[in-house]
Amino acid sequence: MITIQCKDTVFTNIQGILFDKNGTLEDSQTFLRNLGQKTARIIDAQIPGIGEPLLMAFGINGDRLDPAGLISVATRRETEVAAAAYIAETGRGWFASLKIACTALSQAQEYASKQPAPLFPGTVELLKSLASTELKLGILSAASTDSVKNFIEIHQLNDYFHLGMGVDFGLGKPDPAFFIQACTALGVNPQYTLMVGDSVGDMQMARNAKAAGCIGISWINHADHVKGADVMINSLDEIRVM
């Protein structure tokens, strides 16, 4: 088992580490902002006046994206349902509203995916360091499993990760069972597994699953975004193998 240090916090007897994807390994701010703005424009073209309220619901204000906002941390299904709720307020039936929201998000996803989000600085270097040990590494994301696997392929990270898991109409964050499920698939004990993420949901999930520890990363130094973390870092190179 491995010892991991972050600042003055030391985690011992670690078997595995699970990473969030968006906002943790991947600098997805531009991608998510484009996704939300395009979705709002597509829906607004059909239902004039709904675009601005949708952007607010997504957590988008001009060129600013709230890292704790809906489109930053919610699953695809949760985003579809939230958008559909706004559409339903205009008097449309629920199934019609849900269809509009799902179609708009799919079209926006195709548009936004033309330019993949980059990795944060230090990501590959950290993964190389961790993978050189006996640690098992995985990604546990609110995105779909296909999106996680596509991310791993695009950035050629197959040599580092033993697991890429997302939400596919089942368990999701902050349900601790999601973390436990990932640990089982990874072949590690939750009590000896760390969670590295950028949201309160990541921290709650891991804590309630009795994880070895929660490392919250905030690239913009907002501790409230990772409330509940054992330690907060501002860059991945603060995670070190002892």
N, C-alpha and C positions, 0 to 999 in steps of 0.2 A: 504493500500500500504506500501511497505517496503523501508527502506533506506539502501543502500549498500555503503561500503567504501573500497577503494583500495588506499593504501598509503595515500596521502593527498587529493585525489579526492573523492568526495561524490556524489552519485547518489540518488535522492529522488523520491518518488512516483513510485517505480518500481513494476510492475505487474508480469513480467516474465523474464527469462534469457534463451537465446539460446546458446548452446555450440557447437563449432566445435568438431569433434571426433579425427581424426588423428593429433597427435602433440599437442593436447590440453588436452584431457582426457586420451588418449591412447598413450603409448610410442611405436609408430609404426615404429621407425627408422629401427630396424633390419628386421621387416616384409617387409617393403617397399623396403629395399635394396635387400633382398632375392628375392622379386617379380621381381624387375627390372633385377637383374643378371640372374635369371632363364629364364626370357623372352628373354633376349639378347642371351643366350646360345642356346635356342631352335631355334630361328630365324637364328642364325649364322650357326647352323648345316645344315640348308637348303640353306643359302646364305652366304658362307664363306666371312669373311671380314667386315660384317655389324655389328658384335657384339660390337666393341669398339665405333663406332659412335653412336650407340643406347644408350649405357651406358652414354655417354656424354650428349645426348639429355635428358635422364631420370634424369640427375643431380647426377650421381653416379661416383665417382672417387676412385677406390680401395675400401676401407672399409668406405669411407666417403660418406654421403648422404647430398645433399643440401636441407635444410628444405624449401627453396623457389623454388626448382626445379620441373620439370614436374611431376614426379611420386609422389612427396610429396603433391602437391596441386591440380592437374588436376583431372577431372572426369575420370571414366573408359573409356567413349567414346572418350574423348579428347586424352587419352593415346593411344587408339587403332588407332585413325586417325593419330597421330603424328608418331607412329611406321610404319604405312602403308605408309606414305609419304617417309620415308627413304627406304622402300622396293621398292616403285615405281620408285625411282631414279636408280634402277638397271635395269630398262627396262621392268619390269613386268606391266601388266595392273592394273588399280586401284582396281577393284573388287577382283582380285586374291591377290593383296597386302593386301587389307583389311581383306580378309579371313585368310591369314597367320598370320597377327597381332592378330586378335581376337582369333584364335585357340591357339596361343602361350601364350597369356595372360591368357586364361582360364586354360591351363595346368599349368602354373606357379602359378596361384592363388591356385589351388588345392594343389600344393607342399608347398607353403609358408603358407597356412592356417593350416598345421598340427601342428604348434606351435603358438597359439594365442598371440597377443601382450599384454603385461601387462598394467595395469593402472599406471598412474604417481602417485608418492607419494602424499598423502593428498586428492586424488580424492573422495574416499568414505566419508571421514570425512566432506569435504566441502558439498557434496550432502546431507548428513544427516542434516547438519546445515540449509541448504537452504530449504530442504523439510519440516522441522519442522515449517516453516512459511506458509503464504498463497500464496507464490510465486508459479508460474507454471513454470516448467522446461522442456526444450526440447533439442534435439540434431538436428543440421542442418549441414549436412556433404556433401562433394563432392563425397563420396562413395555412393553406391546404397542403397536404403531403406532396402533391405534384409540384406546388410552388417551391417547397423546401428542396425537393430532389433536383428541380431545375436550377435553383440557386447553387447547389453543390456542384452540378455539372458545369455551369457557366464559369464559375470561379475555380474549377479544377481542384476541388477540396476532397475528392474521394479517398485520398490516401490518409486523411486525418479523421474522418467521421465514420463511426460504426453504425450510426443511426440517424435518419432524417425523418422526423415525425411532425405532422401537422394535424389540423382539425378537419375531419371529413364527416360532418353531420353526427358527431358523437361527442365524446368528452372534450372539454376545452378548459382553458384557464378561467378562473383560478381554482378549479376543482382539483383537490389533491390527488384524486384517483388518476388524473391525466399524467401527473408526474410519476406516480407509482407504476402506471402502465408503461411509460417510457423506460423506467429503470428495469422493469422485467424484460422488455425487449432488448435492452442493452446488456443484460446479464449482470447487473450490479444491485447492491442493496441500497435502498433510499437513504438509510442512515449513514452511508458512506459516500454519498453523492452530493455534489455541489450544484447549485443553480446560479447561472449568470444571466441577468436580464436587466431591462431598463424600465420596468413598470411595477406598480404596486401589485398587480395581478400575479406577476412572476414570483414576487416575494411571498405573498399570501399562500399561493399554491405550494411552494416548497416548504414553508414553515409548517403548514397543516399536514404535509406528508411526512413530517419529521426528518427532513433532509439534514445532511451534515452541516449545511450552511447556505446562506444566501448572499451573493455578491451583486450589489446593485451598481450598474454603470450609468452615469449621466454625463454625456459629452458636453452638456451645457451647465453642469454643476448645480442642478436642482435636486436637492436631497428629498424634497417632498414627492418627486416622481418615483422614488424607490423606497418609500417609507416601509420599514420592517426589515430592511437589509441588515445583515450583521456588519457589513462594511460597504462604504460607497467609494467607487473609484471613478476617475475621469478619463481613463484611457486603459486599453487592454494590457499594455505593458506593465501595469501595476500588479498583474497576476503572475506570480513567480513560483517555480518549482524549487523547493528547498533540497 
